[in-house]
Amino acid sequence: MAPGFRKDDPRVGIWFKDVAPSNELRRWYSHKPERFDEFASRYEKELQGSEALAELRKLTNRGAVTLVTATRDLEGSQATVLAKLLRRR
């Protein structure tokens, strides 16, 4: 959860913990820019067939969805990869 938010925060409608990258993948990536393309590819593979991703996609069909992240490097973050996947539909 991003700083300033709790799971029960009314500003957070649904917390999709299951769309987060695995701990193993996050540790491997370590926000090293030279690993981002490989990270994005591996993360997309992790999400293939994900029920949580399917549910999140359904929500995007109903209206705007806001992704919240704690990272300062938005371009090199999982949120960027996830947003790209959601726009692809």
Backbone torsions as a table, in degrees:
resi	resn	phi	psi	omega
1	MET	NA	140.9	-179.0
2	ALA	-70.1	148.2	177.4
3	PRO	-55.7	141.1	179.9
4	GLY	90.1	-3.5	179.4
5	PHE	-126.0	144.1	170.7
6	ARG	-119.0	158.0	180.0
7	LYS	-55.8	-33.0	-178.1
8	ASP	-93.5	9.4	177.7
9	ASP	-64.3	128.4	-178.7
10	PRO	-62.4	-18.5	177.4
11	ARG	-76.1	-14.4	179.5
12	VAL	-101.5	104.4	-178.7
13	GLY	-67.7	-54.9	-179.5
14	ILE	-140.0	133.4	176.8
15	TRP	-101.7	112.7	-178.4
16	PHE	-94.6	72.0	-179.2
17	LYS	-58.1	-33.1	-175.4
18	ASP	-73.7	-5.6	174.2
19	VAL	-96.3	-0.2	177.0
20	ALA	-73.2	150.7	175.9
21	PRO	-64.8	153.2	178.3
22	SER	-61.3	155.0	177.1
23	ASN	-58.2	-39.9	179.6
24	GLU	-59.7	-46.0	-179.4
25	LEU	-66.8	-42.7	179.1
26	ARG	-60.8	-43.9	179.4
27	ARG	-64.4	-41.3	179.4
28	TRP	-62.0	-45.8	-177.0
29	TYR	-64.9	-50.1	177.3
30	SER	52.4	26.0	-179.0
31	HIS	53.5	36.4	174.8
32	LYS	-87.8	114.5	-174.7
33	PRO	-52.3	-35.7	-178.8
34	GLU	-68.3	-12.5	179.4
35	ARG	-101.8	-2.3	-171.9
36	PHE	-59.7	-46.4	-177.5
37	ASP	-60.0	-42.7	178.0
38	GLU	-67.8	-39.6	176.4
39	PHE	-58.6	-48.8	-178.6
40	ALA	-59.2	-43.1	179.4
41	SER	-63.3	-46.0	-180.0
42	ARG	-66.4	-39.4	179.9
43	TYR	-64.5	-43.9	177.3
44	GLU	-59.6	-40.2	177.8
45	LYS	-64.1	-40.0	177.6
46	GLU	-60.9	-33.7	-176.2
47	LEU	-83.2	-12.3	-179.7
48	GLN	-58.4	127.4	179.0
49	GLY	76.2	8.5	-178.5
50	SER	-70.7	125.0	176.7
51	GLU	-65.5	-36.5	179.9
52	ALA	-64.7	-41.0	177.7
53	LEU	-64.8	-40.2	178.1
54	ALA	-61.4	-41.7	178.6
55	GLU	-66.4	-40.4	177.6
56	LEU	-63.6	-39.9	176.8
57	ARG	-61.2	-40.0	178.0
58	LYS	-59.8	-40.9	179.3
59	LEU	-64.1	-37.1	179.3
60	THR	-66.6	-25.9	177.1
61	ASN	-72.3	-22.4	-178.4
62	ARG	-90.5	-18.4	-178.2
63	GLY	163.6	-167.7	-177.2
64	ALA	-68.2	141.0	175.5
65	VAL	-124.4	132.5	178.2
66	THR	-107.1	124.0	176.3
67	LEU	-93.5	130.9	-179.2
68	VAL	-111.5	133.2	-179.8
69	THR	-140.5	154.3	179.5
70	ALA	-93.3	-8.6	-174.1
71	THR	-70.3	149.9	174.4
72	ARG	-94.0	-18.9	-179.9
73	ASP	-100.0	78.6	-175.0
74	LEU	-61.4	-40.1	-178.8
75	GLU	-64.0	-27.4	-178.9
76	GLY	-105.7	29.4	-174.2
77	SER	-112.6	164.1	176.0
78	GLN	-64.0	-29.7	179.4
79	ALA	-62.1	-37.1	178.0
80	THR	-64.6	-43.5	179.0
81	VAL	-64.5	-45.4	-179.0
82	LEU	-63.8	-43.9	178.8
83	ALA	-60.7	-41.4	178.5
84	LYS	-62.0	-43.0	178.1
85	LEU	-63.1	-41.6	-178.9
86	LEU	-67.5	-34.8	177.9
87	ARG	-70.2	-29.6	179.9
88	ARG	-64.3	-37.8	-176.5
89	ARG	51.9	NA	NA
